[in-house]
Amino acid sequence: MSERNGRRKTREQISKRRTPKLGYYFIVTDTKETEQNYILGLRNSIPKEFQGKLVIKVCKAKTSGLLEEALNMASLQPQYGEPWIVFDRDQVKNFDQIIESAQKCGINVGWSNPCIEIWFSAYLGAMPTSYDSVSCCNAFGETYARRTGNKYDKADANIYSKLCSVGEEEQAFDLAKQKLIEHQRNGKIVPSNMCPATTIHILIEEIKKKIKIE
């Protein structure tokens, strides 16, 4: 790319010009459709006046390749990227190792134990104890149906907006924080032992705060 005087701009100059004021989030999730739909729903909820100021890019990868893909995406524009991986404990055997490795590499982690539906439940005012993803998903589905009159669909592309309309996001933030503190007080510091719990709220709250401050 050239300036009007004919001199070419450097790649660094182009990147600086395009740097979103509120940040650029690189979010890598595993192949589950639910997480991607939720995050894309958050992105689509951003007011038009902030479009371009805050960029959220989501891509999918196999659970075993989450960290590698996040590092790859972050390396493309390291000067202003906010890399995250988002995934569930579910049946992931090396759940704790993935989280630890990511944190050592400077990658943020939005994990849920046992599954993302425990975070969805927080919108509706509770994070009930469920030690496996099936029971967790079923429990949320029952509560969701009572509150909305509709069946919960894991592939619902509008899940973010629906949760915000029937639930309380600020309440969800507080509840998720309380659960983490509760586990830590009980001596549980390893994510796989912290159930129910999630750290997705950190990502969501950070993004929403940037919009409010702006």
C-alpha positions in Angstrom: 0.0 0.0 0.0 1.3 3.5 -0.9 0.9 7.0 0.4 -0.1 9.8 -1.9 3.6 10.8 -2.3 4.3 7.3 -3.6 6.1 5.9 -0.6 4.9 2.5 0.5 3.6 2.0 4.0 5.3 -0.6 6.2 3.3 -3.5 7.5 3.7 -2.1 11.0 2.2 1.2 9.9 -0.8 -0.5 8.3 -1.4 -2.6 11.4 -1.3 0.5 13.7 -3.8 2.2 11.5 -6.2 -0.7 11.6 -5.8 -1.4 15.3 -9.3 -1.5 16.9 -9.6 1.0 19.7 -11.2 -1.4 22.1 -9.2 -4.5 21.1 -9.1 -7.5 18.9 -10.2 -10.8 20.4 -9.0 -14.1 18.9 -11.2 -16.8 20.4 -10.6 -20.5 19.6 -13.2 -23.0 20.7 -13.5 -26.7 20.1 -15.9 -28.3 17.6 -19.0 -27.8 19.8 -21.4 -25.5 18.1 -22.8 -24.1 21.3 -19.8 -22.2 22.4 -19.3 -20.6 19.0 -22.9 -19.6 18.7 -22.9 -18.0 22.1 -19.7 -16.0 21.4 -20.9 -14.9 18.0 -24.1 -13.8 19.6 -22.1 -11.6 22.0 -20.2 -10.2 19.0 -23.4 -9.4 17.1 -24.9 -7.7 20.2 -22.2 -5.0 20.1 -23.9 -1.6 19.3 -23.3 -0.4 15.8 -21.3 2.6 17.0 -18.7 0.2 18.4 -18.4 -1.9 15.2 -14.8 -1.7 14.1 -13.6 -0.5 17.5 -13.9 -3.9 19.0 -13.3 -7.0 16.9 -14.1 -10.6 17.9 -12.9 -13.4 15.7 -13.9 -16.9 16.4 -12.6 -20.1 14.9 -12.9 -23.8 15.7 -10.3 -26.4 16.3 -10.2 -29.9 17.8 -9.7 -29.8 21.6 -6.1 -31.1 21.3 -5.3 -28.3 18.9 -6.8 -25.4 20.7 -3.6 -24.0 22.1 -1.7 -24.4 18.9 -4.4 -22.6 16.9 -4.6 -19.8 19.4 -0.9 -19.2 19.3 -1.0 -19.2 15.5 -3.8 -16.6 15.4 -2.1 -14.4 18.0 1.2 -14.5 16.1 -0.4 -12.9 13.1 -1.1 -9.6 14.9 0.7 -9.9 18.2 0.8 -6.1 18.9 -2.9 -5.9 19.8 -4.4 -9.4 19.9 -6.3 -10.8 22.9 -6.0 -14.6 22.5 -8.5 -16.9 24.2 -9.4 -20.6 24.1 -12.9 -21.6 25.2 -13.8 -25.2 26.0 -15.5 -27.6 28.5 -14.2 -30.2 30.8 -16.7 -32.8 29.6 -14.6 -35.9 28.8 -11.3 -34.1 28.2 -8.6 -36.1 30.0 -5.9 -33.5 29.9 -8.2 -30.6 30.8 -5.9 -29.2 33.5 -2.8 -29.6 31.4 -4.4 -27.6 28.5 -5.3 -24.8 30.8 -1.9 -24.7 32.5 0.0 -24.8 29.2 -2.2 -22.0 27.7 -1.6 -19.8 30.7 2.1 -20.3 30.5 2.0 -19.2 26.9 0.0 -16.1 27.7 -3.2 -17.5 26.3 -6.4 -16.7 28.3 -8.7 -19.6 29.0 -12.5 -19.6 29.3 -13.2 -23.0 30.7 -16.4 -24.6 32.1 -16.7 -27.5 34.4 -18.6 -29.7 33.5 -19.9 -27.8 30.4 -20.9 -24.3 29.1 -24.5 -24.9 30.2 -23.3 -24.3 33.8 -22.5 -20.8 32.7 -25.8 -20.5 30.9 -27.5 -21.6 34.2 -25.9 -18.6 36.0 -28.0 -16.3 33.8 -31.0 -17.9 35.3 -29.8 -17.4 38.8 -28.2 -20.7 39.8 -25.2 -22.9 39.2 -26.4 -26.4 40.4 -23.9 -29.1 41.1 -23.6 -31.4 38.1 -20.6 -33.7 37.8 -21.1 -34.6 34.1 -22.0 -32.7 31.0 -25.2 -34.7 30.3 -26.8 -34.1 33.6 -25.7 -30.4 33.5 -27.2 -29.9 30.1 -30.4 -31.6 31.0 -30.8 -29.6 34.2 -30.3 -26.4 32.3 -32.7 -27.5 29.6 -35.4 -28.1 32.2 -34.9 -24.7 33.8 -34.7 -23.0 30.4 -38.0 -24.6 29.3 -39.8 -23.5 32.4 -38.5 -19.9 32.0 -39.1 -19.5 28.3 -41.7 -22.1 27.3 -39.3 -23.4 24.6 -37.0 -26.4 24.3 -33.3 -25.7 24.7 -31.4 -26.3 21.5 -27.6 -26.6 21.8 -27.4 -25.4 18.2 -29.5 -22.2 18.8 -27.7 -19.4 16.9 -29.6 -16.9 19.1 -28.7 -18.3 22.5 -26.8 -15.3 23.7 -29.7 -12.8 23.1 -32.2 -15.3 24.6 -30.2 -15.7 27.8 -29.9 -11.9 28.1 -33.6 -11.5 27.6 -34.8 -14.1 30.1 -31.9 -13.9 32.5 -29.6 -11.4 34.3 -26.0 -11.1 32.9 -24.7 -9.0 35.8 -26.1 -11.6 38.2 -24.4 -14.3 36.2 -21.0 -12.5 36.6 -21.4 -12.3 40.3 -22.5 -15.9 40.7 -19.6 -17.2 38.6 -17.1 -15.2 40.7 -18.7 -16.4 44.0 -18.4 -20.1 42.9 -14.7 -19.7 42.1 -14.1 -18.1 45.5 -16.1 -20.8 47.2 -14.0 -23.6 45.6 -10.7 -21.8 46.5 -11.8 -21.4 50.1 -12.4 -25.1 50.1 -8.9 -25.8 48.9 -9.9 -26.6 45.3 -7.5 -24.8 42.9 -7.3 -27.3 40.1 -10.0 -26.6 37.5 -11.0 -30.2 37.1 -11.9 -30.3 40.8 -13.8 -27.1 40.7 -17.3 -28.2 39.8 -19.6 -26.4 39.1 -17.4 -23.5 37.9 -16.5 -21.4 34.9 -14.1 -18.6 33.8 -16.0 -17.6 30.6 -17.5 -14.7 32.6 -14.1 -13.1 32.7 -14.0 -12.8 28.9 -17.7 -11.6 28.6 -17.4 -9.1 31.4 -14.2 -7.7 30.1 -15.8 -7.1 26.7 -18.9 -5.6 28.1 -17.0 -3.3 30.4 -14.9 -1.9 27.5 -18.1 -1.0 25.7 -19.6 0.7 28.8 -16.4 2.7 29.6 -16.2 3.9 26.0 
